[in-house]
Amino acid sequence: MSFGKNIKEIRNKTGAGVRLTTRRIDKVENMKRIALFVFNGDPMCFIHVLLNAKAWNDHGHEVKIIIEGTATTLVPEVAKEDNPLHKLWEACRKDGLVAGACRACSQKLGVADGIKSQDLDLLEGIAGHPGMVQYQEDGFDIITF
């Protein structure tokens, strides 16, 4: 059954026509699953990850941000209220867009405690690093930054 493409007519018990407009569900039918793997520790790169994740989410797509490499060092920084990315970071966290950060990288770079203080998962799967294979097998498109 296709919903949302046309106006539907429903007859009530008296036989009178009632016109209802149904909400288009094209967004649901075309929903994408997107995994954003961010390795780059440059805040100018990270802002684009956050902006795109938020935009895709706002348009009804499922988005997960996976933080890897030197990008793990940004987590304690964006958690600070005076950081210019703080509000955007918090919006992404509130929306559940941040899957977590790489366990191996965050430990090696000394930021594991700062990541855990943000209630984020330390992800692993391939020698302490989160793998892309599982996301791909779960139907996610993978984009790396």
Backbone as CSV, one residue per row, in Angstrom:
resi,resn,N_x,N_y,N_z,CA_x,CA_y,CA_z,C_x,C_y,C_z
1,MET,0.844,-1.175,0.000,0.000,0.000,0.000,0.888,1.237,0.000
2,SER,0.637,2.148,-0.882,1.428,3.357,-0.985,0.703,4.501,-0.294
3,PHE,1.316,5.066,0.709,0.731,6.180,1.429,1.372,7.469,0.970
4,GLY,0.647,8.560,1.129,1.232,9.867,0.985,1.385,10.391,-0.421
5,LYS,1.106,9.640,-1.425,1.295,10.152,-2.775,0.031,10.835,-3.281
6,ASN,-1.106,10.467,-2.764,-2.379,11.024,-3.217,-3.263,11.356,-2.027
7,ILE,-4.292,12.139,-2.313,-5.305,12.401,-1.296,-6.224,11.198,-1.256
8,LYS,-6.523,10.734,-0.078,-7.373,9.559,0.071,-8.785,10.003,0.414
9,GLU,-9.757,9.241,-0.053,-11.155,9.482,0.274,-11.610,8.379,1.213
10,ILE,-12.206,8.774,2.293,-12.747,7.821,3.243,-14.216,8.164,3.460
11,ARG,-15.050,7.185,3.436,-16.475,7.391,3.662,-16.816,7.042,5.102
12,ASN,-17.528,7.962,5.752,-17.954,7.649,7.106,-19.250,6.849,7.060
13,LYS,-19.829,6.547,8.206,-21.004,5.677,8.267,-22.195,6.240,7.500
14,THR,-22.283,7.549,7.366,-23.426,8.135,6.657,-23.207,8.158,5.150
15,GLY,-22.037,7.757,4.706,-21.764,7.720,3.275,-21.176,9.023,2.743
16,ALA,-21.036,10.040,3.601,-20.475,11.309,3.161,-18.969,11.164,2.968
17,GLY,-18.436,11.824,1.977,-17.000,11.755,1.715,-16.224,12.641,2.664
18,VAL,-15.153,12.149,3.154,-14.251,12.923,3.999,-12.901,12.902,3.318
19,ARG,-12.376,14.077,3.026,-11.065,14.140,2.367,-9.983,14.310,3.419
20,LEU,-9.027,13.450,3.362,-7.886,13.535,4.264,-6.628,13.643,3.429
21,THR,-5.741,14.492,3.842,-4.442,14.490,3.191,-3.541,13.647,4.063
22,THR,-2.882,12.712,3.467,-1.964,11.873,4.222,-0.569,12.418,4.061
23,ARG,0.170,12.329,5.120,1.532,12.836,5.112,2.383,11.989,4.176
24,ARG,3.196,12.642,3.415,4.072,11.917,2.496,5.073,11.104,3.302
25,ILE,5.210,9.881,2.934,6.204,9.053,3.613,7.377,8.743,2.691
26,ASP,7.508,9.570,1.671,8.648,9.397,0.775,9.952,9.395,1.570
27,LYS,10.009,10.227,2.629,11.226,10.299,3.422,11.540,8.943,4.047
28,VAL,10.522,8.281,4.547,10.738,6.978,5.159,11.148,5.962,4.105
29,GLU,10.462,6.007,2.968,10.788,5.067,1.896,12.201,5.281,1.369
30,ASN,12.685,6.508,1.429,13.998,6.839,0.888,15.034,7.098,1.975
31,MET,14.723,6.692,3.218,15.636,6.932,4.319,16.977,6.238,4.075
32,LYS,18.018,6.960,4.327,19.371,6.429,4.214,19.903,6.140,5.613
33,ARG,20.845,5.236,5.666,21.594,4.963,6.884,23.030,5.377,6.569
34,ILE,23.547,6.323,7.333,24.843,6.915,7.018,25.748,6.838,8.243
35,ALA,26.925,6.260,8.061,27.944,6.209,9.110,29.074,7.150,8.718
36,LEU,29.315,8.126,9.559,30.373,9.100,9.318,31.566,8.746,10.202
37,PHE,32.622,8.272,9.582,33.849,7.960,10.311,34.754,9.176,10.212
38,VAL,35.031,9.798,11.342,35.873,10.992,11.342,37.220,10.649,11.982
39,PHE,38.279,10.787,11.191,39.644,10.510,11.629,40.415,11.807,11.868
40,ASN,40.103,12.824,11.093,40.845,14.079,11.072,40.582,14.879,12.349
41,GLY,41.649,15.252,13.027,41.543,16.005,14.269,41.462,17.509,14.096
42,ASP,41.231,17.974,12.896,41.095,19.408,12.626,39.665,19.844,12.944
43,PRO,39.486,20.818,13.829,38.127,21.274,14.153,37.333,21.747,12.931
44,MET,38.025,22.275,11.918,37.334,22.728,10.710,36.762,21.549,9.929
45,CYS,37.354,20.402,10.059,36.806,19.183,9.462,35.662,18.664,10.333
46,PHE,35.891,18.663,11.630,34.913,18.112,12.575,33.583,18.862,12.513
47,ILE,33.625,20.178,12.327,32.379,20.933,12.246,31.532,20.455,11.068
48,HIS,32.184,20.070,9.967,31.435,19.587,8.805,30.797,18.227,9.071
49,VAL,31.463,17.411,9.852,30.872,16.133,10.260,29.603,16.402,11.066
50,LEU,29.706,17.281,12.052,28.558,17.585,12.913,27.414,18.232,12.127
51,LEU,27.755,19.188,11.270,26.723,19.872,10.482,25.984,18.907,9.556
52,ASN,26.736,18.063,8.871,26.107,17.113,7.953,25.303,16.054,8.701
53,ALA,25.829,15.573,9.808,25.085,14.588,10.599,23.760,15.173,11.058
54,LYS,23.787,16.378,11.557,22.566,17.041,12.036,21.587,17.249,10.880
55,ALA,22.085,17.695,9.740,21.214,17.948,8.586,20.560,16.662,8.093
56,TRP,21.358,15.598,7.954,20.776,14.327,7.507,19.748,13.823,8.508
57,ASN,20.056,13.935,9.779,19.120,13.506,10.811,17.835,14.323,10.747
58,ASP,17.965,15.614,10.583,16.789,16.494,10.509,15.923,16.177,9.292
59,HIS,16.510,15.556,8.279,15.763,15.167,7.080,15.289,13.714,7.136
60,GLY,15.376,13.121,8.317,14.809,11.800,8.518,15.711,10.620,8.238
61,HIS,16.997,10.858,8.084,17.931,9.767,7.831,18.558,9.301,9.147
62,GLU,18.962,8.048,9.185,19.657,7.524,10.355,21.145,7.785,10.191
63,VAL,21.730,8.431,11.184,23.131,8.838,11.104,23.869,8.390,12.356
64,LYS,25.080,7.909,12.161,25.968,7.572,13.269,27.328,8.192,13.005
65,ILE,27.855,8.865,14.016,29.203,9.435,13.955,30.121,8.509,14.746
66,ILE,31.187,8.067,14.100,32.182,7.225,14.737,33.491,8.008,14.732
67,ILE,34.021,8.269,15.918,35.192,9.128,16.051,36.443,8.258,16.185
68,GLU,37.393,8.490,15.291,38.615,7.695,15.177,39.844,8.599,15.186
69,GLY,41.003,7.992,15.258,42.268,8.698,15.068,42.409,9.945,15.925
70,THR,43.045,10.962,15.337,43.270,12.200,16.097,41.977,12.963,16.378
71,ALA,40.901,12.615,15.710,39.618,13.256,16.010,39.158,12.959,17.435
72,THR,39.644,11.852,18.019,39.269,11.547,19.405,39.722,12.644,20.362
73,THR,40.781,13.353,20.020,41.285,14.421,20.897,40.343,15.624,20.935
74,LEU,39.437,15.698,19.978,38.501,16.820,19.937,37.352,16.668,20.931
75,VAL,37.045,15.455,21.330,35.885,15.229,22.199,35.984,16.020,23.502
76,PRO,37.091,15.921,24.251,37.156,16.726,25.478,37.105,18.232,25.218
77,GLU,37.580,18.640,24.037,37.575,20.071,23.704,36.173,20.579,23.388
78,VAL,35.422,19.855,22.559,34.073,20.313,22.198,33.104,20.169,23.374
79,ALA,33.495,19.406,24.381,32.663,19.264,25.578,32.691,20.524,26.443
80,LYS,33.693,21.352,26.244,33.813,22.599,27.023,32.793,23.618,26.527
81,GLU,32.076,24.219,27.465,31.003,25.151,27.105,31.487,26.362,26.328
82,ASP,32.751,26.751,26.488,33.257,27.923,25.767,33.789,27.578,24.375
83,ASN,33.733,26.300,23.991,34.180,25.894,22.657,33.129,26.296,21.625
84,PRO,33.545,26.870,20.493,32.581,27.293,19.467,31.722,26.146,18.914
85,LEU,32.193,24.912,19.005,31.434,23.768,18.499,30.558,23.107,19.567
86,HIS,30.617,23.609,20.785,29.927,22.953,21.897,28.425,22.761,21.672
87,LYS,27.739,23.801,21.254,26.279,23.695,21.075,25.921,22.685,19.985
88,LEU,26.641,22.707,18.896,26.390,21.760,17.812,26.714,20.334,18.267
89,TRP,27.814,20.172,18.983,28.192,18.877,19.549,27.088,18.344,20.462
90,GLU,26.609,19.196,21.348,25.560,18.778,22.284,24.268,18.430,21.547
91,ALA,23.947,19.157,20.501,22.745,18.842,19.715,22.872,17.462,19.068
92,CYS,24.048,17.159,18.547,24.273,15.839,17.941,24.216,14.740,18.996
93,ARG,24.791,14.998,20.156,24.731,14.007,21.244,23.291,13.799,21.700
94,LYS,22.569,14.887,21.863,21.179,14.806,22.316,20.329,13.998,21.338
95,ASP,20.606,14.141,20.053,19.866,13.413,19.019,20.342,11.968,18.857
96,GLY,21.353,11.568,19.632,21.846,10.194,19.569,22.662,9.879,18.331
97,LEU,23.299,10.882,17.773,24.036,10.691,16.525,25.461,10.182,16.721
98,VAL,25.998,10.343,17.930,27.379,9.957,18.185,27.401,8.518,18.699
99,ALA,27.892,7.605,17.864,27.950,6.192,18.252,29.023,5.960,19.310
100,GLY,30.113,6.688,19.215,31.205,6.537,20.163,32.533,6.865,19.517
101,ALA,33.597,6.501,20.237,34.945,6.802,19.774,35.827,5.560,19.877
102,CYS,36.832,5.535,19.087,37.760,4.412,19.025,38.478,4.214,20.362
103,ARG,38.374,2.994,20.876,39.038,2.667,22.138,40.560,2.788,22.002
104,ALA,41.136,2.163,20.990,42.595,2.150,20.833,43.156,3.557,20.643
105,CYS,42.526,4.332,19.775,43.032,5.680,19.500,42.884,6.588,20.719
106,SER,41.750,6.509,21.385,41.541,7.383,22.541,42.488,7.023,23.680
107,GLN,42.798,5.732,23.842,43.764,5.343,24.868,45.168,5.785,24.485
108,LYS,45.545,5.560,23.242,46.884,5.937,22.770,47.107,7.444,22.873
109,LEU,46.056,8.214,22.598,46.170,9.675,22.612,45.829,10.289,23.969
110,GLY,45.524,9.441,24.950,45.312,9.923,26.317,43.998,10.644,26.569
111,VAL,42.970,10.347,25.774,41.691,11.054,25.951,40.523,10.111,26.299
112,ALA,40.825,8.857,26.636,39.762,7.885,26.925,38.876,8.352,28.078
113,ASP,39.482,8.899,29.130,38.676,9.364,30.269,37.780,10.533,29.874
114,GLY,38.294,11.436,29.052,37.489,12.565,28.577,36.321,12.113,27.720
115,ILE,36.508,11.057,26.982,35.427,10.509,26.152,34.405,9.823,27.027
116,LYS,34.872,9.037,27.995,33.947,8.365,28.909,33.152,9.378,29.739
117,SER,33.760,10.521,30.059,33.050,11.545,30.835,31.887,12.150,30.041
118,GLN,31.890,11.950,28.741,30.797,12.411,27.874,29.737,11.317,27.690
119,ASP,29.862,10.246,28.463,28.948,9.101,28.369,28.939,8.498,26.961
120,LEU,30.095,8.500,26.329,30.229,7.893,25.008,30.863,6.514,25.141
121,ASP,30.468,5.623,24.260,31.055,4.290,24.230,32.435,4.341,23.600
122,LEU,33.333,3.519,24.141,34.620,3.295,23.495,34.431,2.085,22.599
123,LEU,34.541,2.309,21.310,34.223,1.293,20.311,35.461,0.501,19.912
124,GLU,35.254,-0.770,19.661,36.340,-1.627,19.200,35.743,-2.745,18.364
125,GLY,36.557,-3.521,17.780,36.081,-4.617,16.951,37.192,-5.206,16.110
126,ILE,38.094,-4.348,15.662,39.242,-4.797,14.874,40.496,-4.291,15.583
127,ALA,41.103,-5.158,16.381,42.326,-4.799,17.116,42.145,-3.501,17.907
128,GLY,41.001,-3.339,18.562,40.743,-2.164,19.391,40.143,-0.977,18.666
129,HIS,39.941,-1.099,17.361,39.375,-0.023,16.548,37.977,-0.433,16.069
130,PRO,37.050,0.499,15.951,35.735,0.140,15.410,35.848,-0.185,13.925
131,GLY,35.186,-1.217,13.504,35.266,-1.611,12.110,34.139,-1.023,11.277
132,MET,34.399,-0.873,10.010,33.402,-0.370,9.067,32.526,-1.490,8.521
133,VAL,33.025,-2.708,8.538,32.312,-3.831,7.931,30.918,-3.990,8.535
134,GLN,30.821,-3.944,9.855,29.517,-4.140,10.497,28.522,-3.066,10.069
135,TYR,28.976,-1.826,9.969,28.084,-0.748,9.517,27.626,-1.001,8.085
136,GLN,28.558,-1.407,7.244,28.199,-1.681,5.854,27.220,-2.851,5.775
137,GLU,27.478,-3.901,6.532,26.574,-5.053,6.527,25.195,-4.708,7.091
138,ASP,25.133,-3.689,7.951,23.862,-3.231,8.511,23.164,-2.215,7.616
139,GLY,23.698,-2.012,6.410,23.049,-1.147,5.432,23.439,0.304,5.461
140,PHE,24.490,0.651,6.174,24.942,2.040,6.228,25.824,2.357,5.036
141,ASP,25.663,3.562,4.500,26.641,4.124,3.578,27.752,4.685,4.461
142,ILE,28.984,4.491,4.072,30.121,4.933,4.891,30.800,6.127,4.225
143,ILE,30.987,7.163,5.029,31.696,8.358,4.562,32.816,8.602,5.564
144,THR,34.009,8.835,5.056,35.144,9.123,5.950,35.577,10.577,5.819
145,PHE,35.983,11.108,6.936,36.504,12.479,7.004,37.896,12.420,7.610
